Amino acid sequence: MTILVALDFRPISDDLLASARAVAAVANWSLRVLHVDEPGDPPPSGWPSLRGAGLTRMRGDAGEEILRAADDPAVSVLALGLRSEGEAGIGHVAHHVLEHAACMLLVVRPGMRVPDRLRRIVVPLEGSPSTSAAMRVVDEVFCARGREIVMVHVVTGDTPVEPGSMPAPRFMDQEHHEWAAWQEEFCRRFSPCSKGGRHRVAVRVGEPGATIIDEAREAQAELLVASWRGNLAHQHAASLKQLLEASPCPLLLVSPSAA
């Protein structure tokens, strides 16, 4: 398995490469670096220390060449920078890749905390099978003794209609034993890991995106892993856009097909 790191040698490149190294070390994946020279681009002003990571240089449209390279069956994760320092929103290359990549995506934005190791991972779960793809990846790849996995369930006015969904009790003042039973069943259903990692369910009330960001910040998480439908225009993408814009740590986005 391989993490493909798309570098364009902006200032964010060092943080992106360091984040990819931290994830690769935990997952025992290899690392490859891709740089696409687009027509009219000036030559790179400096190369970060690749330390044994293979470098591939291509020429053409950056978005298309990155997607083509990520189609390699050996590539499990594509790592990319969301934008440059001082820019707003999502860069055009990142936007194209976010909507068309078939593999998992590791996204780094200027201002995120760069992990040196993974001690605590936050996973938003709404309690439906299709959005539990992120949790399956976390349990298979990252669950280990000494690592805490925080599953964040945000209670909203919406009730998942997908068969097999398990939303929290409708009333936050339910009897304690009912909450304990729900949390136990939630962990059993969505987090079957038996590798010794610590699992914790955090139930919060509020707007999902902002609440998840607050939880990741308070938990001092090194990685936030979220399910991703691959469509920034989808009605459910609003929370994902908030995570991209304000997550305090790198984001690993997992689509059900990539899990």
C-alpha positions, 0 to 999 in steps of 0.5 A: 500500500502506498501514499502518493503525495502531490507536491507543488513546492509551495510553503505548504509542501513541507507540512503535507509531506510531514503529515503523510510521513506520520500516517504512513509510519503508523499504517506501514505504507510506503511513500511516493512523491509526485510533482506535475510541471504545468505549462508556464510554471516557473521551475521549483525553487527548492525541494523538500527532503524526500528521505527515500520517498520515490519522486515522479515528475510529470508534465501537463494539467496538474489535476488530471495528472494527479488523478491519473497517478492516483488510479494506480491500484497500489495507491491507497491514499492521495495526499494533497494541499488544500491551498497556499498560505494567504489564499482562501477557499479550496484551490482549483486543483484540490477542488478537482481532485476532491470531486474525482479521486477514487482513493482516500484523500489526506488533506492538509491546509495552512495553519493545521497542526502537523502530527509527528505521531498519531496518539488520538484520532477523531472520527465523526459518525452520524450512525448510518452504515454508509457514513461508517466507512471512515470508522472501518478504515480507522479500525483496520489501519490505525487501531492499536494499543496506546492510541485513542479513537474518539467517535463523535456523534452530533445530535441534530434534528435530522433522523437518518433514514438509511436501514441500519442507522443508529441515531442517539436517543432523541432526548439528552436527559434520557435515563443514564442506563439508556445512554450507557446501553446506546453507547455500548451498542454504538461502539459494538456496531461501528467499532469492532476493533479488538487490537487494544486501542481505546475507544470513546464515544462523544455525544454532542448537540449542535451544528455538526461541522463546528461541533466536530471541529471543537471536539478535535481541538479540545481532544488535541487530535492529530488526525480527523477521519471523515466519510466523504461522498465526493461531491462538494455541491451535495447538501451534506457537504456543508459540514465537510467544507467546514472541516476543510476550512477549520479543522485543527489537524489533517483530514483523511477523507474516506468514500464508501467505495475506497474503504 
